[in-house]
Structure formats: C-alpha cells, structure tokens
Amino acid sequence: MAPIIAIAIIAGMYGLKMTNPFISSIVSLTTPMLTMVLAVLLLKEHFKWHYVTSMVLVVLGAWML
C-alpha cells in the first residue's frame, strides 16, 4: 500500500507543478464528492440526505474561492 500512496503523492506534486494552484484546489475539493457518489454507485452504500448537504457545502466553498 505504501508504494501506491508514494506514487499518488509524487503524481499530485507533478500535477501541481504543471497547473496553477486554483485549478488544483478545485480538483481537490471535488474528491469528497466523487468519493460519496462512487460509494453509493459502486459499493452500494445507503444514500443519506446529509450527503447532499455535504456536497452543497463543498460546492459553495469552491464557489467562494
């Protein structure tokens, strides 16, 4: 598991070097939303309405940037 995490960190740093910090922050803010959607779709997690509230808060936070 450690090599996978190391590769992810290195790829993230390389990606940050290739783009500007604003785009990088927007992409990192979408990660929790994508995780929730994939958990519901692929892992058959039970959908809860507070997931929608969380996604709205993330979008509002990104909009405030």
C-alpha positions, 0 to 999 in steps of 0.5 A, spaced: 500 500 500 505 504 501 508 504 494 501 506 491 500 512 496 508 514 494 506 514 487 499 518 488 503 523 492 509 524 487 503 524 481 499 530 485 506 534 486 507 533 478 500 535 477 501 541 481 507 543 478 504 543 471 497 547 473 496 553 477 494 552 484 486 554 483 485 549 478 488 544 483 484 546 489 478 545 485 480 538 483 481 537 490 475 539 493 471 535 488 474 528 491 469 528 497 464 528 492 466 523 487 468 519 493 460 519 496 457 518 489 462 512 487 460 509 494 453 509 493 454 507 485 459 502 486 459 499 493 452 500 494 452 504 500 445 507 503 444 514 500 443 519 506 440 526 505 446 529 509 450 527 503 447 532 499 448 537 504 455 535 504 456 536 497 452 543 497 457 545 502 463 543 498 460 546 492 459 553 495 466 553 498 469 552 491 464 557 489 467 562 494 474 561 492 
